[in-house]
Amino acid sequence: MRRTIGVVTGDRADYGVSLPILRRIHADPALALALYVTGSHLAPAFGRTVEAIEADGMPIAERVEMLEPSDAPEGIAVSMGRGVIGFARAFARRRPDLLLVVADRFEMQAAALAALPFTIPLAHVHGGELTAGAMDDALRHALTKFSHLHFVATEAYARRVIQMGEEPWRVVVTGAPSLDTLRALPLLSPEELRARFGIRLEPPPLLVTYHPVTLEYEDASWQIGQLLAALEAADRPVVFTRTNADTGGRAVWGAIEAFAARRPSAQIVAHLGAQAYFSLMAAAAAMVGNSSSALVEAPSIGLPVVNIGTRQDGRVRAENVIDVGYRRDEILRGITAALSPEFRGRLRGLANPYGDGRASEAIVKVLKEVPLDARLIRKRFVDGTPAPRVAADTPGTVPN
């Protein structure tokens, strides 16, 4: 019998991370893929990106409606509750042998909580990281405690997961799966990006990916106002990407739309897909905002990054990142520094701390081979300082 691997995706960002894993699972004759699509994928306001999943040929097992029309705290909390109910009913209809969740979104938390009474083993990608400015930080650590296998991006994150009481044999350092896509996909030329998406890339624009800081949602309007004022002062072409479905997201997106409407040099792209997004990163003069992609993928492209505020506080970063506060003048100074030829020149040959683009092979190997037995399900909390991790002989091998 084939082993059924369930995978949860709630928005375009985690789908891009999961895609190389999904493709390997789908192509393996010993595995069956059960893809659970939820969150903003199913929402017209966010472009119904489920259609892109269908275009990729991924088999969708369940569509779990959970997203409320409001992004106020009550709306997000109700969305989480709806998600638990929806996933519970989905798992009752068809229980996967293993369930894979990614990173730190509230959609993943809903799936993990629903899986608990079904004793479905959970595998978690991107645990051990920190994003001190977002509620995602708490969600990620909670997912670590729900999970039975941990696929982490760096050794530092592995140590943190073990510090949380997880048994070292459960933790595998794989690197970031999104780098698999970046390594494998040919990048589109500026001419192709213009033909397919209408994006103007001459002169090279600033790529702005900015999300609400959920622990500071009451300041969202002021924060985006400061960023837009800095972009206006910089007087460079700008390409904006879509905000997440987070608390305060609609206010941020509304301000961006108003800014773009009055500035001919500003463009908005709601959904690009991984290939076009990475191609846009490669064509940009610099990246501005607070997205994890600026820290995880941008080093592999040698792209200068201006990282704003607290959302990514605590994450490992390479030398391409310039950290600034929220105020207009700080952001503007960061943009000026990032655009300097000297700074860009220092990034040639930059090593990416998140790996070399071979994570999905290691992850799928473990998902395929790990025994689904009582040892996996019955977690033991490791008190104090655990024994040193035993290095795996080959990538993706769970140490004994």
C-alpha positions in Angstrom: 0.0 0.0 0.0 1.2 3.5 -0.8 1.8 5.9 2.1 -0.5 8.9 2.0 1.3 12.2 2.8 -1.1 15.1 3.5 0.2 18.6 2.9 -1.5 21.8 4.0 -1.3 25.0 2.0 -3.0 28.2 3.0 -1.5 31.0 0.9 0.8 31.6 -2.1 3.9 32.0 0.1 3.7 28.6 1.8 2.7 27.0 -1.5 5.9 28.2 -3.1 7.9 26.7 -0.2 6.0 23.4 -0.5 6.0 23.1 -4.2 9.3 21.1 -4.7 8.2 18.8 -1.9 4.7 18.3 -3.5 6.3 17.5 -6.8 8.6 14.8 -5.3 5.7 13.2 -3.4 3.4 13.3 -6.4 6.1 11.7 -8.6 7.0 8.9 -6.2 5.1 5.6 -6.9 5.4 4.6 -3.2 3.6 7.7 -2.0 0.2 9.3 -2.5 -0.3 13.0 -2.2 -3.3 14.5 -0.3 -3.2 18.2 -0.7 -5.4 20.3 1.7 -6.0 23.7 0.2 -7.4 26.5 2.5 -7.1 30.1 3.6 -6.5 32.8 1.0 -6.1 30.3 -1.8 -9.9 30.0 -1.9 -10.7 33.8 -1.4 -11.6 35.9 -4.5 -10.1 39.0 -2.7 -6.7 37.3 -2.8 -7.0 36.1 -6.4 -8.3 32.6 -5.8 -4.8 31.2 -6.2 -6.2 27.7 -5.9 -6.4 28.0 -9.7 -2.6 28.2 -9.9 -2.4 25.0 -7.9 -4.8 23.3 -10.3 -2.7 24.6 -13.2 0.4 22.9 -11.7 -1.4 19.6 -11.8 -1.4 19.0 -8.0 -4.2 16.7 -6.9 -6.4 18.5 -4.3 -7.8 16.2 -1.7 -9.9 18.8 0.2 -10.8 22.5 0.0 -11.2 23.7 3.6 -13.0 27.1 3.7 -11.9 29.0 6.8 -11.1 32.6 5.9 -13.5 35.3 7.3 -14.0 38.5 5.3 -12.7 40.5 8.3 -9.0 40.8 9.2 -9.7 42.3 12.6 -8.5 40.2 15.6 -12.0 38.7 15.9 -12.1 37.8 12.2 -8.7 36.0 12.4 -9.7 34.1 15.6 -13.0 33.0 14.0 -11.1 31.9 10.9 -8.9 29.7 13.0 -11.9 28.1 14.6 -13.6 27.5 11.3 -10.3 25.9 10.1 -10.2 23.5 13.0 -13.8 22.4 12.2 -13.1 22.1 8.5 -9.9 20.1 8.9 -11.5 17.8 11.5 -14.2 16.9 9.0 -11.7 16.5 6.2 -9.6 14.1 8.3 -12.7 12.1 9.3 -13.4 11.5 5.6 -9.8 10.6 4.8 -7.0 10.3 7.3 -3.5 10.7 5.9 -0.6 8.6 7.2 1.5 11.7 7.8 0.6 15.4 7.6 3.1 18.1 6.6 2.7 21.6 7.7 5.0 24.6 6.9 6.3 27.5 8.9 4.0 29.6 11.0 0.6 30.5 9.6 -2.6 30.3 11.5 -4.0 28.0 8.8 -1.3 25.5 9.7 -2.2 25.8 13.4 -5.8 24.9 12.7 -4.8 21.8 10.7 -2.4 20.7 13.4 -4.9 21.1 16.2 -7.5 19.1 14.2 -5.0 16.4 13.5 -4.2 15.8 17.2 -7.2 13.6 18.2 -6.7 11.6 15.1 -3.1 10.7 16.2 -1.9 11.8 12.7 1.9 12.2 12.9 2.9 15.8 12.0 6.0 16.8 10.1 6.9 20.5 10.4 9.1 22.5 7.9 10.9 25.7 9.1 10.7 25.2 12.8 13.0 26.8 15.3 13.0 30.2 13.6 12.1 33.6 15.1 9.9 36.4 13.9 9.6 38.4 17.0 7.3 41.1 15.5 4.5 38.7 14.5 2.1 36.3 16.2 3.5 33.8 13.8 6.4 33.4 16.2 4.0 31.8 18.8 2.3 29.7 16.1 5.6 28.3 14.8 6.7 27.2 18.3 3.3 25.7 19.0 3.6 23.7 15.8 7.0 22.5 16.9 5.4 21.0 20.0 2.5 19.5 18.0 5.0 17.9 15.5 6.7 14.6 15.5 9.3 15.4 12.8 11.2 18.6 12.3 12.8 19.7 9.0 14.8 22.8 9.9 16.7 25.2 7.7 19.9 25.7 9.7 21.9 24.1 12.5 21.0 27.1 14.7 17.3 26.3 14.3 17.9 22.6 15.0 19.5 23.6 18.3 16.5 25.8 19.2 14.0 23.0 18.4 16.0 20.6 20.6 16.2 23.3 23.3 12.3 23.2 23.3 12.5 19.6 24.6 12.3 17.8 21.3 14.3 14.5 20.9 17.3 15.1 18.7 16.6 12.1 16.5 13.4 13.8 15.3 15.3 16.9 13.9 16.8 16.9 10.4 18.6 19.9 8.9 17.6 20.2 5.3 17.9 23.8 4.3 15.0 25.8 2.9 12.8 24.0 0.3 12.1 27.2 -1.6 15.7 27.2 -2.7 15.1 24.0 -4.5 12.7 25.8 -6.8 15.1 28.7 -7.2 17.9 26.3 -8.2 15.7 24.3 -10.6 13.6 26.9 -12.4 15.0 28.9 -15.3 14.4 32.6 -14.6 12.3 34.7 -16.9 13.9 37.5 -18.8 12.7 41.1 -18.3 11.1 40.9 -21.7 9.2 37.7 -20.7 8.1 39.3 -17.4 6.7 42.3 -19.3 5.0 40.2 -21.9 3.3 37.9 -19.4 2.6 40.2 -16.5 2.9 43.7 -17.9 5.8 44.5 -15.5 8.1 47.3 -16.6 11.7 46.7 -15.5 13.6 49.5 -17.1 15.1 51.1 -15.0 15.2 48.2 -12.5 12.6 48.9 -9.8 12.4 48.5 -6.1 10.5 45.3 -5.3 8.3 45.9 -2.2 6.9 43.0 -0.3 5.4 44.3 3.0 3.1 42.5 5.4 1.3 43.7 8.5 3.2 43.3 11.8 0.6 41.3 13.7 1.8 42.1 17.2 1.7 45.8 16.2 -1.5 45.8 14.1 -2.8 49.0 15.7 0.1 50.8 14.1 -0.3 49.3 10.6 -1.7 52.4 9.0 1.2 54.6 10.3 3.8 52.0 9.4 2.7 51.6 5.8 2.4 55.4 5.6 6.0 55.8 6.6 7.1 53.3 4.0 5.2 54.9 1.2 6.6 58.3 2.1 10.1 56.9 1.9 9.3 55.4 -1.5 8.0 58.7 -2.7 11.1 60.4 -1.6 13.3 57.8 -3.2 11.7 58.5 -6.5 12.3 55.1 -8.0 10.0 52.8 -10.0 8.3 50.4 -7.6 6.6 47.0 -7.9 4.4 45.9 -5.0 3.3 42.4 -4.3 0.2 41.3 -2.3 0.0 41.4 1.4 -0.9 38.3 3.5 -4.3 37.6 5.0 -3.2 39.0 8.4 -4.6 41.3 11.0 -4.5 44.8 9.4 -3.7 43.5 5.9 -6.6 45.2 4.2 -5.6 48.6 5.6 -2.0 48.1 4.3 -3.2 46.9 0.9 -5.6 49.8 0.6 -2.8 52.3 1.2 -0.6 50.6 -1.4 -3.4 50.7 -4.0 -4.0 54.4 -3.4 -0.3 55.1 -3.7 0.0 53.2 -7.0 -3.1 54.9 -8.4 -1.4 58.3 -8.2 2.1 57.3 -9.3 2.6 56.1 -12.8 6.0 54.6 -11.9 4.3 52.3 -9.3 3.0 48.9 -10.3 1.0 46.2 -8.4 1.1 42.4 -9.0 -1.3 40.4 -6.9 0.1 36.9 -7.8 3.1 35.9 -9.8 3.9 32.3 -8.9 7.4 31.2 -7.8 9.2 31.4 -11.2 8.0 34.9 -12.0 8.5 36.1 -8.4 12.1 34.9 -8.3 12.7 36.4 -11.8 11.4 39.7 -10.5 13.8 39.5 -7.6 16.7 38.9 -10.0 15.7 41.9 -12.1 15.0 44.3 -9.2 17.5 47.0 -8.0 16.7 46.1 -4.4 14.0 44.6 -2.2 12.2 46.6 0.5 9.8 45.4 3.1 9.6 42.7 5.8 9.1 39.4 3.9 10.9 36.2 4.8 11.7 35.8 1.1 14.1 38.7 1.6 16.1 36.7 4.1 15.7 33.2 2.7 15.8 33.5 -1.1 17.3 36.9 -1.8 20.9 35.9 -0.7 21.0 33.3 -3.5 20.3 36.0 -6.0 22.7 38.5 -4.5 19.8 41.0 -4.1 20.2 43.9 -1.6 17.4 44.0 0.9 16.1 46.8 3.2 14.3 44.9 6.0 11.8 47.1 7.9 10.9 46.9 11.5 10.5 44.0 13.9 8.6 41.3 11.9 11.8 39.3 11.1 13.6 40.0 14.3 15.6 36.9 15.3 15.9 35.3 11.9 19.3 34.3 10.5 20.3 36.7 7.8 23.1 37.1 5.3 25.1 40.2 4.5 22.6 41.4 1.8 20.2 42.6 4.5 20.1 46.2 5.8 17.9 46.4 8.9 16.0 49.7 9.5 13.2 51.0 11.7 9.7 52.1 10.6 10.3 55.8 10.2 10.5 57.4 6.7 14.1 58.7 7.1 15.5 55.4 8.3 13.9 53.5 5.4 15.1 56.1 2.9 18.7 55.8 4.2 18.4 52.1 3.9 17.2 52.3 0.3 20.0 54.7 -0.6 22.6 52.3 0.9 21.1 49.3 -0.8 21.2 51.0 -4.2 24.9 51.9 -4.0 27.1 50.0 -6.4 29.6 49.4 -3.6 27.0 47.5 -1.5 25.8 45.4 -4.5 29.4 44.6 -5.4 30.0 43.2 -2.0 27.3 40.6 -2.5 28.9 38.7 -5.4 29.4 35.1 -4.5 27.4 35.5 -1.2 26.7 32.2 0.6 23.1 31.6 1.6 22.8 30.4 5.2 19.6 28.6 4.3 21.2 25.9 2.1 22.0 25.0 -1.5 18.6 24.0 -2.9 18.4 20.3 -2.1 15.9 20.2 0.8 13.0 18.5 -0.8 15.0 15.3 -1.5 16.0 15.0 2.1 12.5 15.8 3.4 10.7 13.3 1.1 13.2 10.6 1.9 12.3 10.8 5.6 8.5 11.0 4.9 8.8 7.8 2.9 11.0 5.8 5.2 10.3 6.8 8.8 8.5 4.0 10.7 5.0 5.0 11.6 5.1 3.4 15.0 4.6 4.1 18.6 8.1 5.6 18.9 7.1 8.3 16.4 3.7 9.1 18.0 4.7 9.0 21.7 6.9 12.0 22.1 9.3 12.2 25.0 10.2 15.7 26.4 14.0 16.0 26.8 14.7 17.9 30.0 17.9 19.9 30.5 20.7 19.8 28.0 20.1 17.0 25.5 22.8 14.7 24.2 24.5 16.0 21.1 22.8 15.4 17.8 24.1 12.5 15.8 24.8 13.6 12.3 23.0 11.7 9.6 25.0 9.6 7.2 23.1 10.9 4.2 20.8 13.9 3.7 17.3 13.2 4.9 18.3 10.3 7.2 16.8 10.4 10.7 19.6 9.8 13.2 19.2 6.9 15.6 
